[in-house]
């Protein structure tokens, strides 16, 4: 887990969460992703990502990215990092960290998810999601969702997006981006994170202090 307040990440043993270790990283870590060998820690304060050897907890490399990186994900080859203030996504090779490309998306991208072929970014400022072909970074289109999209996940058939300012979640068909529906979560819930467990969608509600599943 990323600890923004003290510039560390916490590693916990899945079989026994009481066993853990703390690893110092760069300033203001926002999120983590795993590529099969390394954990990547996105540090907004220093505009970098730290690559951490999962087996040892050692930082092997630190790579610069653009302004205000937020979240990351892995496509099987590359790590993709969203840049909130630059309206870009930065792509780096997972094995070497080498820069691959920059992709311009919507305004203030926060969340990002991989559907097996394409990347989708949740663009907080422009109220839409951007679909990107992962193989070459080609932008395939933008789909309007709710107000302040933030978190994003994939359930195997649909993309789900939390609308932080709209107090709702939007469901898109992954094949063509068609909006299936937008569902209210209640006033002042401000949904942030979202994930899929193989059966249900789980959503973290900012102002309520609990998660719900749909």
N, C-alpha and C positions, 0 to 999 in steps of 0.2 A: 504494500500500500504506500501511496505517496503522502508525505507529511509536509504540507506547505509551510507550516508554522516554524519548523525547526530545521528545514533543509535536509531531510533524511528520507530514506525509504525503509520500510519494515518488511523483513522476510520472516514468514511464519511457516512452521512445519504443518502441512495439511492434516496429517494424522494426529497431531498434538499441537493445537494452536498456542498452548502455554509456552512452547519452545519457540523463541524468536531471536532475531538479531537486527540491529539497526545499522544502516549504511549511510554515511554522509554523502550527499550529492551536491550539485550546483543549486543556486538560489531559486526558491519557490517552485519546487516540483509539483506539476499539475496532474500528470497521469503516467501510466506505465503500459507497455505492451511487451509481448514475448515472441521471439522468432524461432524458438526451438532450442536455442543455445544461450542467447543473450536476453536480458531484460533491458529495455530502453526506457530511461526516465526523462521525461520532457520537463525542462526547467525554464519557466517563463521569465524569471528574474534576470537570468544571464543570457537568454536567447540561445540556449544550447540543448543538446540531448546527450546524456551520459549513457554509454553502453557498458552494461554490467554483466560479468560472467556469472550465470545463474548458479553454477556448481560451487563457486568459491565466494561470491559476493564482491569480487574485486572489480573496480572500474577499469576497463581495458582501454577505452578511448572516450574522448569528449569531442563532439562535432558541433560546429556553429550552424545555426539555422537563422531564419529571419526574425523579425520582431514579434514578440508575444506568442510563442508556440503554445499550443493548448493540449492537443491529444495526438495519439499515434495509433497505428495498426500495421499489421504485417500481411503481405499478400502471397507469401511463399518464397519470395525472392527479395523483395524490397520492403523497407519501412517507410511509411507515409506519415508526415507530421503536418498538422494544420497550423496556419499562422493567422491569428485573430486580427492583427492590425495591418497585415500586408495583403489580405484577401487571396492568399496563396496556399498551396500545399507543396511541401518539399519532399522529395523522394531520394532516399539513400539506399545503397546496397547493404543488406543485412550482414553479409559475410566480411566485407572490407570497410564499410562505412562510406564508400566513394559516392560522391554526388551523382545523381542520375538526371534529374530534371526538376523544374519548378512548373506547377500547373496553376493557372489563375482560375479561381472559382468565384462563388458569390461573396457578398460582403460579410466580414467577420465570421469565418468558418470556425466552428468549435468541434463538434463531433465528427467522427469518420468511421465507416464500416466497410468491410469487403464482403461481396456476395459470391465469391468464387471466380468471378470474371471482371467485375467492375467495382470501383470505389464510389461511395456516396458520402458527400459532406453535408452536414447540417449548418446552414449559413444564418447565424443569428441576426445580422443586420438587414439582410435582404429578404428574410421570410421565405426562403426556398431551400431546396437541396440540389446539389450538382452531382450528376452522374458522369463518371470518368472511366474510360476503358483502361484497365490496369496495365495492359501489355505495352501501350505506347503513350499513355497520358492524354489521349484525345478526349476532349470534353464532348459528351454525347447529348447534353441538354440540361435544363433546369426545370424543376417542378415546384410550384408554389405550394406551401403547406400552411401552418398557422403562424402566429405572432411570436417571434423570438425562438426559432428552432434551436435546440441545444444538444440533446442526446440522440443517439441513433443506434438501431440494432437491426438484425436480419434473422428471420425465423425459418428460412429455407424457401419461402414463397413470397414473403412481403418484407418491405422496409418499414420500420416503425420509427417515428420521430416525435420527441417531446417538444412541445411549444411552451417555453418557459413563461412568456408574457401572456400567452393565450390560455393558460391553465387547461391544456388539452394534449392529446396525442393523435397524430395523423398516421394512417396506414396506407401504404402505397404498394401496388403490384410490382414486383421486381422486374418482370419481363418488359414492361413498357412505361413504368412510372405513373400509371393511372392511379389517381386518388380513390381509394375504396371508401374511406370515411374519416371524419375527424370527431373524436370522442372527448367530451368534457370530463374533467377530473375534479371539478368543483372549484368554487371561487377561492382565489388567493392560495392555490396549492403550489404554483410555480414548479412544475416538474423539471428535474435535471437529468439524472442518469437513467438509463434504460438498458435492459438486457433480456435475453431469451434463455430459458433453462431446458429447452427441448420439448416443453409442453406449454408453459405459460410465459407471458411477458411480465417483467418486474419493473416497476417505476419508482424512483426515489423522489419524494415530494419535499421541496425545500422548506416551506413554511409550516408543514404539518408535523414533521418529525417521524414519519414512518414510510414504509414502502407498500405499494399495492401490487397485486398481480391481476392480469386480465387474461 
